[in-house]
Every structure is written in C-alpha cells, then in structure tokens.
C-alpha cells in the first residue's frame, strides 16, 4: 500500500531516454500507474542531455530515470553534475541501461545513482523502483 503522504503531494519524474519505443512504454507505464501506486506522479520526458538539463532546472524533479548513452553525451555526466549541485539530496536517480556488466553498474552507482535498472526492464520493475524511491524520500 502506498504511503498516504505520497498520494497527497504531486511528484515529478523526468525520464531521459532517446529510444522512442522505450519512451512510449514509459509514458504508458506511468499513465496506467497513475490509477494505482503512482497517483499524483507526473512524468516529463527528454530525449537528450540538453533538454534534460532544461527540464530539470524548470521542474526540480523528485526522480530522474536516466539512460546512459544519449545522442549528446553520457547520462552519467548529468548525474555527476546533479550530485555536485544543490539538488543532490532532493532528486533521486534511477539509471536504466542496456550495459549490464558489473563495471557498468558500479560506474552508475559511483556517479550517484540510487538504483540501477537493466534494460530491457519490465514496466512493473520501473514502477516498483519509483515507488521505493518516493517512499524513501518521504521517510
């Protein structure tokens, strides 16, 4: 059961993904989950780092779901920048990557990610990771 305080507060999740099919799946996943565990959670998306930076500055998201390999650079660089900025404690980060080697996972966590989700992932796994991080942030 979702924490009652989560349902009362509007949350923002930014998904940074350059694959249109995965991005479409994320949109559907969040839309369906708004009827349940992600009630009052709004998803905003970006397909590159430049757009992501602008959205993060404007939205101050609760969670960032970040792809690693993007057309204009590495998502890990954005995570490092985020952690160096004043948003380090506020924005939680889920790295979603097809690079599932242990070294890749370790690099993601070392950059400041809170969770690592290997691609392809099940929509339920994404929802569970978001719910867990929102719950942790509200404790």
Secondary structure as the mmCIF struct_conf table of DSSP 4:
data_model
#
loop_
_struct_conf.conf_type_id
_struct_conf.id
_struct_conf.beg_label_comp_id
_struct_conf.beg_label_asym_id
_struct_conf.beg_label_seq_id
_struct_conf.end_label_comp_id
_struct_conf.end_label_asym_id
_struct_conf.end_label_seq_id
HELX_RH_AL_P HELX_RH_AL_P1 UNK A 4 UNK A 8
BEND BEND1 UNK A 9 UNK A 9
STRN STRN1 UNK A 11 UNK A 16
HELX_RH_AL_P HELX_RH_AL_P2 UNK A 20 UNK A 33
TURN_TY1_P TURN_TY1_P1 UNK A 34 UNK A 40
STRN STRN2 UNK A 41 UNK A 46
BEND BEND2 UNK A 47 UNK A 48
HELX_RH_AL_P HELX_RH_AL_P3 UNK A 49 UNK A 59
BEND BEND3 UNK A 62 UNK A 62
STRN STRN3 UNK A 63 UNK A 67
BEND BEND4 UNK A 68 UNK A 68
STRN STRN4 UNK A 69 UNK A 70
TURN_TY1_P TURN_TY1_P2 UNK A 71 UNK A 72
STRN STRN5 UNK A 73 UNK A 74
HELX_RH_AL_P HELX_RH_AL_P4 UNK A 75 UNK A 84
BEND BEND5 UNK A 85 UNK A 85
TURN_TY1_P TURN_TY1_P3 UNK A 86 UNK A 90
STRN STRN6 UNK A 92 UNK A 97
BEND BEND6 UNK A 98 UNK A 98
BEND BEND7 UNK A 101 UNK A 101
HELX_RH_AL_P HELX_RH_AL_P5 UNK A 102 UNK A 111
TURN_TY1_P TURN_TY1_P4 UNK A 112 UNK A 112
BEND BEND8 UNK A 114 UNK A 114
STRN STRN7 UNK A 115 UNK A 118
BEND BEND9 UNK A 119 UNK A 120
HELX_RH_AL_P HELX_RH_AL_P6 UNK A 123 UNK A 138
#
